[in-house]
Amino acid sequence: MVKFCPRCGGPMLPVKKEDGIYLKCARCGYEIKADKKTAELYRMRFQVDRGKRVLTSKATEAKKLALSPEEREILREYYEVFLETFQEEEGGGEE
């Protein structure tokens, strides 16, 4: 049984850490410690031969999309130029 993230609804994947097994969301990174019963549900019970495996999808860990200070400054300047141009166009149409 697959657990889903209470925040975003993404699939929770097991992650092994020093102090136990955690369930971590593949989308937003939210994680909770798995109890023994839940950890058993995620345990692999059999293996398929490597030649018979078919890759259908790949879950990846969520990445933070933070802007650097330089990128923030460039974006701020872009918006200032855009707003100035927009105001000039709007002001010119009313005359």
Protein Blocks (a to p, Z undefined) as FASTA:
>chain_A
ZZddfklopacdddddfkbccdddfklopacdddfklmmmmpcfbdcdfklpccfbdcdd
dddddddfklmmmmmmmmmmmmmmmmmmmmmmmZZ
